[in-house]
Amino acid sequence: MAQKESTSVVLFESISHALRAEKLIKAAAISCKLIPVPRHLSSDCGVCLRFSTDTKEYVENILQGKLDFFEIKPL
C-alpha cells in the first residue's frame, strides 16, 4: 500500500489572499491546490491552500511579507 503524502494548509482572512497566494506558489513551481477549509481548522474565509508539507518552508518564505495569512497547519 502506498504511503499517503503529508499535506499542510495555509489559512487566509480572505478569498482574494488565497487566490493571490496560489498564483505566487505556482509561479515558484510548487504544487498546490485551493480547497475548502476543513471545519475543524477554521470557519473564517472558507478557502485554504493545500500543499505538500515537504515544501512548508518554501511556501512560508514566498508568502511572508507579500500577503497576510493566519497560519500554516498540517492536515
N, C-alpha and C positions, 0 to 999 in steps of 0.2 A: 504494500500500500504506500502510495506517495505521501510524503510529509507535507502538510499544509504550510504555505508561506505565511510568515508572521507579518501582520499589517498594522499600521497605525493610521490615525486620522488627525487632521488639523481642524479645529473648531473656530468658526468665524462669527463676527457680530452681524454680518450682512451677506446676502447672496452676491452682491457686487464684489465684495472682497474675495469670496470663494472663487468666482469666475476669473478674477484677475490673478489669483494665486495659481489656478490651474494653468493659465497661459504662461506664467513665469516658470513653473516647474516643468511643463512640457518643452518649453524653449531650451531648458537645460538638459534635455534628453533623458528625463527621469519619468518613468511610467507612473501615472496617477489616474484617478477617476473620481468624479463628483458623485457622491451617494447621499441618500437621506441620512440625517444624523440618527444614530440609534438612540431610542428614548432613554436608555439607562445612562447616557452620557450628557445629554442636554436637550433643551426644548427651545433654544433661542432662535437661531437662524433657520434651521431646517435642512441645510445642506452642509456637508463637510467634504474634505478632500482626503481620499484614501490612497495610501502609497505603501511600499514595502518598508518595513521597519529598518532594514539594512541601510536605507538611504536617509534616515531621520536627520542626521547631522547636516547633510547637504540641503535638504528641504528647509530646515530651520535657518541655515545661513542665507539661502536665497530669499526667504521671506522677511527676515529680520531687517527692520528699517524701511522696507518698501511698502508694507501694509500691516494693518492691525489684525491680530488673531488672538483668540483667547488662550489656547494651549494645544499641545500635541499629546494625544493619548493613544495607548495601544488598544487594539481591538481584541 
